[in-house]
Amino acid sequence: MIEVKRYRKPDGYQTRYWGIYVDGELLAVVVYRKGAQAIADLILKTRAGKAASDAA
């Protein structure tokens, strides 16, 4: 599962940055939400393409 949500520092403080989480693990922190969503969409597209090629 891929999630885009506000990044929180380890002390719990919510920042202005966005985090991309894959299976609950932080993958990347970016400045803009649209950039984070673009990365998440690319990961989903890559996973879908890989699953389709594995099924064939």
Order of alpha helices (4+ residues) and beta strands (2+ residues): beta-beta-beta-alpha
